Amino acid sequence: MIRIAVIDDEATARRMIKRFLEQAGFEVEVFNAGEPFLARMQENPFDIVFIDMQLPGISGMDVLHQLRLTSPETEAIIVTGHGSIENAVEATKEGAFYYLTKPCRKHDICLMAERAAEKVRLRQENRTLRGSMDQHCLIPGFIGNSKSMRAIFETIRKVAQVNCNVLLEAETGTGKQLTARAIHELGPRKKHPFVYFNCGGFTEELICSELFGHEKGSFTGAVSTKVGLFESAAGGTVLLDEIGEMSLSMQVKLLHVLQERQVLRVGGTRPIDLNIRIIAATNRDLQEQIREGLFREDLYYRLNVVSIHLPRLVERREDIPLLVQHFIEKSNRAFEKKIKGITPEALNLLMQYHFPGNIRELENIIQHAVALTESDKLTARDLPPHLLELAWDDILVQEMLPLDEMEKRYIRKVLKKTGYNMKAASKILKMSRTTLWRRMKKYGLASGANADQDSSH
């Protein structure tokens, strides 16, 4: 529970604010001066504090200053009379969350408390996520604590110590290259090269030249001897990505390399011994390709000494919050921003999305949101439009509500989010305040103090 302190020398004001906040579900303690509050803070820090600017003994500004030194994460809300608004504004510059002018309305007090509490909760969630990432990033480059990923981590640890070929079978964007690099980094070959090659989209001649190398003068344009990737990876690991794209004739040549552990440069006559680990990766069903005559069965079994199937993101949804925080921090560094996290509504949308592009798509979504947001945390409106459309479609399909009911629910949601600020709500809804007022009257939507009661119907 969020703990709130109220410091005010007026007994009536203390009782009133305490009652309002307790009715809103907060745990509240009251103080008539700054000194006892600061002493209590040393015993058990508060999450939020309402500070009256005019206090006996040390002033509200002095309390705020001490608070910033001893408990910088405590959110301070300044309460002031109309004659000291300038001081209150100055206090916000010194780190206060917000300020309220007396006499304070219940709605304003609860709204400010809830907004500050949301910031506190978000900070706590981010701290928990960072701790989880430190705890669960047990394999280089990977974030995850789902049951399926823990099994993958265990397999990676085991196979890294064994000098055998590995086949990675997974959809695009699930982390095949990260897996291959983790096997390399955790094994005895980590001090030697890790070489990546994509087998798709190249002619057989180019693949031969890249993998095997060539001798000077072996073909037109071969003006010097070239060392191939297999040879350059001596003692290390070679990742052959998209192995299912390789032609049958090229598969024969690769099979010979795997069997003999030797490579012959194009145009060469002397075989070169190889000491490398081969990791092959594919997003295709190689067994289906074997049945269709597109992939050699003997090569499949040479590559598939150990097979690792990487789960799709939808098969490890519980890892999405960890991944989101990781990508926010990564994007912050890339774009020099300071996004603190993501709202529950936005995270809920991501948790429901089907992610055809897997982790790579999630990273792209977070990069897009971090780059364009104007807030200090990602909101649903920062996400790509198709996510919002899908979420709205899901509501329609699941509930099949009449149009009037959908409009009523949406207007009520916007009103609650803006604290029933008619100007802000009408701007979001793109309708005049007069039209909004008529809609509220039509749907029986309350305002201000009756908002909570109305939302329960």
Order of alpha helices (4+ residues) and beta strands (2+ residues): beta-alpha-beta-alpha-beta-alpha-beta-alpha-beta-alpha-alpha-beta-alpha-beta-alpha-beta-beta-alpha-beta-alpha-beta-beta-beta-alpha-alpha-beta-alpha-alpha-alpha-alpha-alpha-alpha-alpha-alpha
